[in-house]
Amino acid sequence: MNLTRRKFLQSVSMLAASSVLPINSFAFGPDKKLKVVLVGTGVRGTSFWGKRLVENYSDIIEFVGLSDINPGRLEYGKKYIGVNCPTFTNFEKMIMETKPDLVIVTTKDSTHHEFIIKGLDMGCDVLTEKPLTIDEDKCQAIIDAEERSNKKLIVGFNYRWSPYPTKVKELLMKNSIGELRSVDFHWYLNTYHGASYFRRWHGLRNSSGTLWIHKATHHFDLLNWWIDSDPAEVFAYGDLEYYGENGPFRGDKCRTCSHKSECKFYWDITESKRDMDLYVNNENYDGYIRDNCLFRKEINIYDKMSAQVKYKNNVILNYSLTTYSPYEGWKVALNGTEGRIDAWLDIPFMKSVNVSQAEMHAREMDQSGDDKAEFEPIIVHKLWKDYETVKVPIERGGHGGGDSRLQDKIFRDPEVKDPFDRAAGLRDGVMSILIGIAARKSIESGEPIKTAELTTMEPRIKRII
């Protein structure tokens, strides 16, 4: 079907708004490509939203501009992605000169709002990496920007699209455990992956909003989607007791540290050509150090977190995030009126794990698609009956197979109705970060926080698709 770019953009807008989409699919030809710009040429921008788009969607999209405040990283990103488009250190100039259809935002979390708002105000649809932003004021500004524009915002939540979480959603949609009443969800970051957040800009709350926002927004989005309602009230605890100034010693950065031989967290960035080319070789432009000491005193985020969340539909969530676990994985229990679902991934004593903890994050981020066939169980236990084991085919690379499915939905078939309603727009982005923002405020105040008091977006008893 020879359809226009306008119809595609209308479909993207409908996708972002989580509306019911037309069932007919379509594809672009080489003469009607979507004009795309990318702002933020860090590792996620250049790989998942850069190189991967070029490799898989060049028949329907065209990069017309790249932007970053670091000119060295920008030039490296252009070569790594494999495009010939112009580059800009000034975002507004890029928009005015290239007139894109879609802006992809992959900058530091604390600056997402700047480019989302400018993109919407300058007449573009916007796709942003998670999290939407880091606090309620920036969140409200984004809400206002979308309301006053005739454009839409897509949030890149990829875990929804992974087959394993999708199977959990399917079981809930089939009422396999009756009406959902409570959820227990626990995520464990190992001492390789967890430590990396404290080594980078994520360790500063004015950059990341803490891991309540940067990391947990993934989890809260999954939970909001599974629970099929919006969070109404949050009470939380959290502290910094392991990283930061709690360390036994500290140095300038790993490369020059005098404690290399005794620090179990020593990381040699020089062994990674990608990190050297992207970060170390461009430190002189903006001073960003990728292999910072994770015991530096300026770290001010939490390394242990626990929250209780009451949803508008009265479901209660108990959540925790640990950042220095000996293993990486997660587990969830969903309790209903007629039974319980138990699900988990990568808990080593649940199943023999044949990959080192240091390799797990690399496998998760891998975009090659070379996974071997694997199956993981989900346990469905009916009241007064024996349990059933549901075997789910899974993938390891690309965030459990979610990355490729998310991009296919956005760029290949936005009009095809998804039975699991995995498309995420502004409301999903807002509700996922409001839990983390409320958790932060609860820790600081010692009081429960109502999400309705944070922005003008009221929580709903049931998500409306």
ABEGO torsion letter per residue (X at the ends): XBBBAAAAAAAAAAAAAGBBBBABBBBBBAABBBBBBBBGABAAAAAAABAAAAAAAAAABBBABBBBABAAAAAAAAAAAGBABBBBABAAAAAAAAGBABBBBABBAAAAAAAAAAAAAAGBBBBBBOBABABAAAAAAAAAAAAABABBBBBBBAAAABAAAAAAAAAAAAGAAEBBABBBBBBBBBAAAAAAAAABAAABAAAAGEAAAAAAAAAAAAAAAAAGBBBABBBBBBBBAABEAABABBBABAAABAAAAABAABBBAAABAAAAAAAAAAAAAAGBBAABBAABAABABBABBBBBBBBAAGBBBBBBBBAABABBEBBBBBBBAAEBBBBBBGBAAABBBABBAAAAAAAAABAAGABBBBBBBBBBBBBGBBBBBBBBBBBABGGGGAAAAAAAAAAABAABBBAAGABBBAAAAAAAAAAAAAAAAAAAAGBBBBAAAABABBBBABBBX
